[in-house]
Amino acid sequence: MQVYEELVARGLIAQVTNEEEIRKMVNNGQAGVYLGFDPTADSLHVGHFMALCLMKRLQMAGNKPIALIGGGTAMVGDPSGRSDMRQMMTQETIQHNGDCFKKQMSKFIDFSDGKAIMANNADWLLDLNYVGLLRDVGAHFSVNRMLTAECYKKRMEKGLSFLEFNYMIMQSYDFLMLYQKYGCNMQFGGDDQWSNMLGGTELIRRKLGKDAHAMTITLLLNSEGNKMGKTAKGAVWLDPDKTSPYEFYQYWRNVSDADVLKCLRMLTFLPLDEIDEMDRWEGSQLNEAKEILAYELTKLVHSEEEAKKAQTSAHSLFAGGGEGEIPTAELSADDFRDGKVDILMILHKSGLAPSRAEARRNVQQGGVLVDGEKVTDIAASYTEEQLKTGLVVKRGKKNFKKVIFEGK
């Protein structure tokens, strides 16, 4: 099976502009493929996972990935999929976040010897002449057509700033510049970016003629994959200092039965025939499939050693054989009153419960264990001495933390 056919079989492709041309370019290793990354944090998260895996697959087939950091567009804000205006960031913050991204991407993509490119659209957007842009680029865009785009229609009700309205023009200009500077002839993106991507394809056709248009391809990622990273309560980061390898492993171990096979196909590099065999699995076998998913993705992001540690810790904890290397949460002296801290404070401060009110409900419903013992008294408290050796606190079936207090 060639690479394009495999992308389709894995459920990664939802829509294309010219399938015959795309298939030929991708399968022959002739695609310069760009995906955009919004530098709004100093770490990638699981919502980026599908894009990273896709870039890796394409590079393995001889194509050239181009990771575009939106250093310029981040100064404006993208209305796509949003109901409010994004907070502005400084150039220094954007640069720092982009540097962090490249370090994490390097685990998936080989940037050596020009095999892949990391670009930043600040390099061409920040120095644009406004009147020149209006004449050179703006003339090719219909306002009526732009207003039919779903991303703008959603924002019109609450108010769409002129700043945000320029986003489609800026993203389209990105594709033109990447085409001219790096030979980029293909762009990938999520369903919320479809209108913006088509704008870039059309801009190249209008500016450079039909021959160039024949080499500009737009693909749409399956929206199922984009949802994968948006189901957790709070972000699940690729940075181990933000989300430990154990927590990362547990996130994927806890995906729903309905999603585990989708995730295995879209995100792992296991052979499709091996995954297809799992389609017959049911009941407890699905838990084994989830462990395979969690192990493979933790290995991909954090290393095989960390994946083994996380798996061993999970097995040990669930079997009651020990605490393994579960994530820890440290209390401070301010959390104690007269040398003690109550269970509600422990749950809240450790991040196991979002609030004391939620922690109270967890305890009252019988869903909290401390060192294997169920806690039913909301006034239960623990001493500094007990916390110095650490307590394994469990909320529900899947959430664990070792809570410690190291003292002054």
KOLDOGU-382008 format. One line per 2 residues: number of its first residue (from 1); their letters; for each residue y, z, x of C-alpha. Coordinates in nm, 3 decimals, always signed. Example, Ala and Ser with C-alpha at 12.3 -4.5 7.8 and 13.67 -1.06 7.14 Angstrom:
REM residues 2
1) AS) -0.450 +0.780 +1.230; -0.106 +0.714 +1.367
//
This chain:
REM residues 408
1) MQ) +0.000 +0.000 +0.000; +0.340 -0.100 +0.142
3) VY) +0.631 +0.137 +0.143; +0.820 +0.006 -0.162
5) EE) +0.505 +0.007 -0.373; +0.438 +0.362 -0.255
7) LV) +0.787 +0.473 -0.358; +0.720 +0.335 -0.705
9) AR) +0.374 +0.493 -0.722; +0.517 +0.832 -0.625
11) GL) +0.767 +0.811 -0.911; +1.072 +0.791 -0.687
13) IA) +1.236 +0.479 -0.826; +1.392 +0.470 -1.171
15) QV) +1.617 +0.162 -1.162; +1.706 -0.122 -0.926
17) TN) +1.953 -0.410 -0.917; +1.729 -0.670 -0.752
19) EE) +1.370 -0.559 -0.716; +1.241 -0.870 -0.540
21) EI) +1.506 -0.846 -0.267; +1.464 -0.471 -0.236
23) RK) +1.089 -0.496 -0.197; +1.121 -0.759 +0.075
25) MV) +1.388 -0.572 +0.273; +1.223 -0.230 +0.253
27) NN) +0.872 -0.352 +0.329; +0.995 -0.559 +0.626
29) GQ) +1.201 -0.273 +0.772; +1.527 -0.463 +0.720
31) AG) +1.713 -0.206 +0.511; +2.010 -0.009 +0.634
33) VY) +2.000 +0.260 +0.367; +2.277 +0.507 +0.297
35) LG) +2.273 +0.828 +0.099; +2.576 +1.052 +0.057
37) FD) +2.578 +1.428 +0.115; +2.853 +1.645 -0.026
39) PT) +2.952 +1.906 +0.239; +3.040 +2.187 -0.002
41) AD) +2.821 +2.446 +0.175; +2.699 +2.513 +0.529
43) SL) +2.337 +2.446 +0.438; +2.139 +2.185 +0.251
45) HV) +1.932 +2.313 -0.041; +1.619 +2.206 -0.227
47) GH) +1.828 +1.975 -0.444; +1.868 +1.756 -0.132
49) FM) +1.497 +1.761 -0.060; +1.408 +1.441 -0.242
51) AL) +1.677 +1.243 -0.060; +1.566 +1.375 +0.279
53) CL) +1.201 +1.292 +0.211; +1.297 +0.945 +0.093
55) MK) +1.500 +0.879 +0.409; +1.207 +0.996 +0.619
57) RL) +0.967 +0.762 +0.439; +1.200 +0.466 +0.484
59) QM) +1.253 +0.539 +0.853; +0.877 +0.563 +0.908
61) AG) +0.857 +0.207 +0.771; +1.114 +0.080 +1.023
63) NK) +1.428 +0.099 +0.809; +1.749 +0.265 +0.928
65) PI) +1.876 +0.569 +0.733; +2.250 +0.628 +0.722
67) AL) +2.344 +0.981 +0.619; +2.704 +0.979 +0.498
69) IG) +2.888 +1.310 +0.500; +3.160 +1.305 +0.235
71) GG) +3.428 +1.458 +0.454; +3.696 +1.244 +0.289
73) TA) +3.574 +1.244 -0.070; +3.521 +1.620 -0.052
75) MV) +3.899 +1.647 -0.016; +3.924 +1.493 -0.364
77) GD) +3.623 +1.614 -0.563; +3.356 +1.420 -0.748
79) PS) +3.363 +1.440 -1.131; +3.001 +1.319 -1.155
81) GR) +2.788 +1.565 -1.349; +3.067 +1.822 -1.356
83) SD) +3.274 +1.975 -1.634; +3.536 +2.134 -1.409
85) MR) +3.738 +2.039 -1.104; +3.598 +2.133 -0.765
87) QM) +3.772 +2.377 -0.535; +3.943 +2.208 -0.240
89) MT) +3.819 +2.268 +0.116; +3.986 +2.246 +0.456
91) QE) +3.894 +1.976 +0.707; +3.763 +2.246 +0.942
93) TI) +3.522 +2.380 +0.679; +3.403 +2.030 +0.593
95) QH) +3.341 +1.949 +0.960; +3.147 +2.272 +1.012
97) NG) +2.931 +2.207 +0.706; +2.863 +1.851 +0.819
99) DC) +2.750 +1.975 +1.161; +2.510 +2.217 +0.991
101) FK) +2.374 +1.935 +0.776; +2.294 +1.715 +1.074
103) KQ) +2.102 +1.994 +1.245; +1.888 +2.042 +0.933
105) MS) +1.847 +1.669 +0.871; +1.714 +1.625 +1.224
107) KF) +1.391 +1.792 +1.112; +1.336 +1.497 +0.878
109) ID) +1.519 +1.209 +1.042; +1.518 +1.083 +1.403
111) FS) +1.880 +1.017 +1.505; +1.795 +0.922 +1.865
113) DG) +1.858 +0.575 +2.009; +2.036 +0.448 +1.699
115) KA) +1.729 +0.492 +1.476; +1.951 +0.662 +1.220
117) IM) +2.324 +0.714 +1.179; +2.530 +1.012 +1.072
119) AN) +2.868 +0.894 +0.944; +3.165 +1.074 +0.789
121) NA) +3.385 +0.894 +0.540; +3.682 +1.099 +0.657
123) DW) +3.692 +0.856 +0.950; +3.822 +0.577 +0.725
125) LL) +3.946 +0.748 +0.409; +4.192 +1.001 +0.549
127) DL) +4.410 +0.744 +0.725; +4.425 +0.486 +0.446
129) NY) +4.760 +0.342 +0.346; +4.801 +0.411 -0.024
131) VG) +4.981 +0.088 -0.118; +4.741 -0.110 +0.100
133) LL) +4.442 +0.048 -0.075; +4.584 -0.033 -0.418
135) RD) +4.636 -0.398 -0.321; +4.315 -0.444 -0.122
137) VG) +4.067 -0.241 -0.326; +4.222 -0.115 -0.649
139) AH) +4.285 -0.467 -0.775; +3.909 -0.522 -0.804
141) FS) +3.851 -0.234 -1.050; +3.894 -0.242 -1.428
143) VN) +4.026 +0.083 -1.573; +3.861 +0.005 -1.907
145) RM) +3.526 -0.037 -1.737; +3.567 +0.279 -1.533
147) LT) +3.636 +0.480 -1.848; +3.299 +0.375 -1.991
149) AE) +3.120 +0.552 -1.701; +2.937 +0.862 -1.823
151) CY) +3.074 +1.078 -1.541; +3.432 +1.014 -1.658
153) KK) +3.358 +1.036 -2.030; +3.224 +1.391 -1.987
155) RM) +3.537 +1.503 -1.803; +3.786 +1.334 -2.034
157) EK) +3.745 +1.608 -2.295; +3.857 +1.884 -2.059
159) GL) +4.098 +1.674 -1.861; +4.039 +1.429 -1.577
161) SF) +4.289 +1.443 -1.291; +4.415 +1.125 -1.128
163) LE) +4.273 +1.269 -0.806; +3.920 +1.264 -0.949
165) FN) +3.975 +0.928 -1.116; +4.006 +0.772 -0.771
167) YM) +3.658 +0.891 -0.674; +3.477 +0.573 -0.782
169) IM) +3.715 +0.361 -0.577; +3.666 +0.580 -0.273
171) QS) +3.286 +0.581 -0.299; +3.284 +0.204 -0.349
173) YD) +3.504 +0.165 -0.042; +3.250 +0.375 +0.150
175) FL) +2.980 +0.115 +0.084; +3.211 -0.165 +0.197
177) ML) +3.294 +0.017 +0.522; +2.931 +0.106 +0.593
179) YQ) +2.833 -0.256 +0.531; +3.096 -0.379 +0.776
181) KY) +3.056 -0.109 +1.043; +2.680 -0.050 +1.043
183) GC) +2.519 -0.337 +0.853; +2.435 -0.104 +0.563
185) NM) +2.284 -0.324 +0.292; +2.135 -0.071 +0.053
187) QF) +2.243 +0.249 -0.116; +2.043 +0.520 -0.290
189) GG) +2.165 +0.790 -0.525; +2.101 +0.996 -0.835
191) DD) +2.152 +0.893 -1.194; +2.495 +1.058 -1.207
193) QW) +2.609 +0.821 -0.931; +2.497 +0.495 -1.092
195) SN) +2.843 +0.373 -1.199; +2.994 +0.458 -0.860
197) ML) +2.716 +0.276 -0.676; +2.749 -0.035 -0.890
199) GG) +3.120 -0.027 -0.811; +3.041 -0.048 -0.439
201) TE) +2.800 -0.337 -0.488; +3.060 -0.526 -0.692
203) LI) +3.337 -0.456 -0.440; +3.135 -0.610 -0.155
205) RR) +3.058 -0.916 -0.366; +3.426 -0.964 -0.455
207) KL) +3.558 -0.899 -0.105; +3.298 -1.075 +0.106
209) GK) +3.150 -1.337 -0.123; +2.815 -1.412 -0.283
211) DA) +2.621 -1.423 +0.043; +2.713 -1.062 +0.113
213) HA) +2.632 -0.967 -0.246; +2.276 -1.091 -0.194
215) MT) +2.234 -0.822 +0.071; +2.379 -0.530 -0.125
217) IT) +2.112 -0.342 -0.311; +2.150 -0.037 -0.531
219) LL) +1.858 +0.189 -0.621; +1.856 +0.483 -0.856
221) LN) +1.647 +0.789 -0.778; +1.428 +0.923 -1.053
223) SE) +1.620 +1.203 -1.226; +1.304 +1.417 -1.229
225) GN) +1.338 +1.461 -0.855; +1.702 +1.562 -0.882
227) KM) +1.605 +1.842 -1.121; +1.359 +1.993 -0.877
229) GK) +1.623 +2.178 -0.683; +1.823 +2.297 -0.981
231) TA) +1.573 +2.514 -1.164; +1.590 +2.826 -0.948
233) KG) +1.811 +3.122 -1.030; +2.054 +3.081 -0.747
235) AV) +2.036 +2.826 -0.468; +1.727 +2.786 -0.253
237) WL) +1.859 +2.689 +0.089; +1.693 +2.511 +0.378
239) DP) +1.867 +2.748 +0.621; +1.619 +3.031 +0.700
241) DK) +1.907 +3.278 +0.729; +1.997 +3.209 +0.365
243) TS) +1.648 +3.164 +0.221; +1.364 +3.301 +0.431
245) PY) +1.054 +3.085 +0.487; +0.861 +3.330 +0.268
247) EF) +1.112 +3.297 -0.018; +1.111 +2.920 +0.028
249) YQ) +0.731 +2.917 +0.011; +0.734 +3.137 -0.300
251) YW) +0.986 +2.910 -0.474; +0.751 +2.615 -0.451
253) RN) +0.444 +2.831 -0.518; +0.601 +2.926 -0.850
255) VS) +0.681 +2.579 -0.988; +0.553 +2.516 -1.339
257) DA) +0.211 +2.368 -1.405; +0.381 +2.060 -1.550
259) DV) +0.582 +1.996 -1.231; +0.336 +2.065 -0.950
261) LK) +0.178 +1.716 -0.941; +0.521 +1.550 -0.968
263) CL) +0.645 +1.756 -0.674; +0.336 +1.677 -0.466
265) RM) +0.385 +1.303 -0.521; +0.761 +1.293 -0.471
267) LT) +0.811 +1.546 -0.193; +0.500 +1.573 +0.025
269) FL) +0.347 +1.320 +0.262; -0.009 +1.381 +0.145
271) PL) -0.201 +1.061 +0.065; -0.165 +0.950 -0.294
273) DE) -0.540 +0.927 -0.348; -0.570 +1.293 -0.247
275) ID) -0.299 +1.390 -0.496; -0.454 +1.173 -0.767
277) EM) -0.773 +1.375 -0.729; -0.572 +1.686 -0.819
279) DR) -0.482 +1.526 -1.152; -0.823 +1.639 -1.269
281) WE) -0.755 +1.999 -1.177; -0.679 +2.255 -1.444
283) GS) -0.661 +2.629 -1.495; -0.683 +2.829 -1.171
285) QL) -0.713 +2.507 -0.971; -0.346 +2.438 -1.045
287) NE) -0.263 +2.753 -0.849; -0.440 +2.598 -0.552
289) AK) -0.230 +2.283 -0.598; +0.084 +2.498 -0.597
291) EI) -0.025 +2.664 -0.273; -0.079 +2.323 -0.116
293) LA) +0.270 +2.216 -0.230; +0.433 +2.535 -0.099
295) YE) +0.252 +2.512 +0.235; +0.332 +2.143 +0.293
297) LT) +0.702 +2.178 +0.213; +0.746 +2.500 +0.411
299) KL) +0.579 +2.329 +0.707; +0.813 +2.032 +0.671
301) VH) +1.129 +2.245 +0.663; +1.044 +2.548 +0.875
303) SE) +0.737 +2.457 +1.090; +0.363 +2.494 +1.050
305) EE) +0.374 +2.841 +1.207; +0.620 +2.967 +0.946
307) AK) +0.417 +2.805 +0.668; +0.105 +2.988 +0.784
309) KA) +0.295 +3.318 +0.803; +0.435 +3.273 +0.454
311) QT) +0.098 +3.182 +0.310; -0.073 +3.477 +0.480
313) SA) +0.195 +3.715 +0.357; +0.167 +3.585 +0.000
315) HS) -0.211 +3.618 +0.001; -0.191 +3.964 +0.152
317) LF) +0.064 +4.090 -0.096; -0.095 +3.945 -0.407
319) AG) -0.435 +4.075 -0.299; -0.289 +4.423 -0.245
321) GG) -0.387 +4.416 +0.118; -0.048 +4.474 +0.273
323) EG) +0.311 +4.368 +0.275; +0.283 +4.085 +0.527
325) EI) +0.616 +3.932 +0.618; +0.790 +3.944 +0.283
327) PT) +1.170 +3.920 +0.282; +1.364 +4.240 +0.336
329) AE) +1.680 +4.381 +0.185; +1.879 +4.651 +0.360
331) LS) +2.069 +4.924 +0.178; +2.387 +5.076 +0.311
333) AD) +2.497 +5.439 +0.326; +2.736 +5.371 +0.036
335) DF) +2.440 +5.303 -0.192; +2.320 +5.666 -0.165
337) RD) +2.438 +5.972 -0.359; +2.345 +6.308 -0.211
339) GK) +2.089 +6.138 +0.010; +1.917 +5.953 -0.275
341) VD) +1.934 +5.610 -0.439; +1.803 +5.532 -0.786
343) IL) +1.568 +5.250 -0.877; +1.839 +5.058 -1.065
345) MI) +2.056 +5.049 -0.753; +1.760 +4.939 -0.542
347) LH) +1.679 +4.651 -0.777; +2.041 +4.540 -0.797
349) KS) +2.133 +4.573 -0.430; +1.813 +4.406 -0.312
351) GL) +1.885 +4.103 -0.529; +1.576 +4.154 -0.743
353) AP) +1.796 +4.206 -1.049; +2.139 +4.047 -1.103
355) SR) +2.284 +4.369 -1.250; +2.203 +4.733 -1.320
357) AE) +2.174 +4.647 -1.689; +1.909 +4.387 -1.614
359) AR) +1.738 +4.630 -1.376; +1.728 +4.889 -1.656
361) RN) +1.556 +4.640 -1.887; +1.303 +4.552 -1.617
363) VQ) +1.209 +4.915 -1.569; +1.194 +4.992 -1.941
365) QG) +0.970 +4.691 -1.999; +0.725 +4.806 -1.732
367) GV) +0.791 +4.522 -1.493; +0.878 +4.719 -1.178
369) LV) +0.645 +4.854 -0.910; +0.732 +5.047 -0.595
371) DG) +0.460 +5.049 -0.330; +0.212 +4.944 -0.596
373) EK) +0.305 +5.219 -0.844; +0.464 +5.129 -1.178
375) VT) +0.809 +5.282 -1.231; +0.896 +5.365 -1.592
377) DI) +1.175 +5.620 -1.541; +1.518 +5.458 -1.502
379) AA) +1.635 +5.775 -1.323; +1.361 +5.751 -1.054
381) SY) +1.519 +5.793 -0.711; +1.421 +5.767 -0.346
383) TE) +1.541 +5.944 -0.034; +1.689 +5.807 +0.284
385) EQ) +1.376 +5.919 +0.464; +1.151 +5.718 +0.230
387) LK) +1.366 +5.409 +0.272; +1.366 +5.431 +0.652
389) TG) +1.002 +5.321 +0.657; +1.068 +5.077 +0.376
391) LV) +0.945 +5.042 +0.018; +0.784 +4.727 -0.122
393) VK) +0.955 +4.670 -0.457; +0.812 +4.423 -0.707
395) RG) +0.989 +4.292 -1.018; +0.773 +4.088 -1.249
397) KK) +0.479 +3.893 -1.116; +0.651 +3.685 -0.852
399) NF) +0.950 +3.868 -0.702; +0.908 +4.100 -0.405
401) KK) +1.131 +4.261 -0.147; +1.080 +4.521 +0.123
403) VI) +1.381 +4.749 +0.081; +1.488 +4.949 +0.384
405) FE) +1.765 +5.181 +0.501; +1.808 +5.202 +0.876
407) GK) +2.059 +5.483 +0.865; +2.388 +5.526 +1.045
//
